[in-house]
Amino acid sequence: MPIYEFQCADCGEKKEILFRSNDEKVEMKCDKCGSVNLQRVLSSTNFSVSGGAGAGAARASSSSHKCSGGSCSTYDIPGPR
């Protein structure tokens, strides 16, 4: 069940919408101004790595690069692949 974040193109209000299934009908309307002009945005991430932070421990890192849509970020999070 993915949660997607949308931003109203008219007033800038952000809203998260849970999609329980592909067939579910979800009201795509801004809670603040009532506009149906919502655009999906990339949600910010938040994670924490704890324990084992001694010498030689793997650490999370990120890098930015150019892509066809402008600027993209890549995250390398330690752990099983």
C-alpha positions as CSV (number, residue, x, y, z in Angstrom):
1,M,0.0,0.0,0.0
2,P,2.0,3.0,-1.2
3,I,1.6,6.5,0.1
4,Y,2.2,9.2,-2.4
5,E,2.8,12.9,-1.8
6,F,1.1,15.5,-3.9
7,Q,1.3,19.3,-4.1
8,C,-1.5,21.6,-5.2
9,A,-0.3,23.6,-8.2
10,D,-2.7,26.4,-7.3
11,C,-2.0,27.1,-3.5
12,G,1.2,24.9,-2.9
13,E,-0.4,22.8,-0.1
14,K,1.1,19.3,0.2
15,K,-1.0,16.2,0.9
16,E,-0.2,12.5,1.3
17,I,-2.6,10.0,-0.2
18,L,-2.7,6.2,0.7
19,F,-3.6,3.9,-2.2
20,R,-4.9,0.6,-0.9
21,S,-5.2,-1.0,-4.4
22,N,-4.9,0.0,-8.1
23,D,-8.7,-0.2,-8.5
24,E,-9.5,2.1,-5.5
25,K,-11.1,5.4,-6.3
26,V,-9.3,8.2,-4.4
27,E,-10.5,11.8,-4.2
28,M,-7.7,13.9,-5.7
29,K,-8.6,17.3,-4.3
30,C,-6.7,19.9,-2.3
31,D,-7.9,20.0,1.3
32,K,-7.0,23.8,1.5
33,C,-8.4,25.3,-1.7
34,G,-10.5,22.5,-3.2
35,S,-8.5,22.5,-6.5
36,V,-8.1,19.2,-8.4
37,N,-4.8,20.4,-9.9
38,L,-2.5,18.2,-7.9
39,Q,1.0,17.1,-9.0
40,R,2.9,14.2,-7.5
41,V,6.1,15.2,-5.8
42,L,9.2,13.2,-4.6
43,S,8.8,12.8,-0.9
44,S,11.8,13.6,1.3
45,T,13.5,10.6,3.0
46,N,14.4,10.2,6.6
47,F,16.4,7.3,7.9
48,S,18.7,6.5,10.8
49,V,21.5,4.0,11.0
50,S,22.5,3.0,14.5
51,G,24.9,0.6,16.1
52,G,28.2,-0.7,14.8
53,A,29.5,2.8,14.0
54,G,33.1,1.8,14.9
55,A,36.1,2.1,12.6
56,G,35.5,0.6,9.2
57,A,31.7,0.5,9.6
58,A,29.7,1.2,6.4
59,R,28.0,4.6,6.3
60,A,25.1,6.0,4.3
61,S,26.0,8.4,1.6
62,S,24.3,10.4,-1.2
63,S,25.4,12.0,-4.4
64,S,23.7,14.4,-6.9
65,H,24.1,14.3,-10.7
66,K,22.4,15.7,-13.8
67,C,19.6,13.7,-15.3
68,S,17.0,14.3,-18.0
69,G,14.6,15.9,-15.5
70,G,17.2,18.3,-14.1
71,S,19.0,17.2,-10.9
72,C,18.8,13.7,-9.4
73,S,20.0,12.2,-6.1
74,T,21.3,8.7,-5.5
75,Y,21.4,7.2,-2.0
76,D,23.7,4.4,-1.0
77,I,22.4,2.8,2.2
78,P,24.5,0.1,3.8
79,G,22.9,-3.3,4.4
80,P,21.9,-6.4,2.5
81,R,21.3,-5.9,-1.2
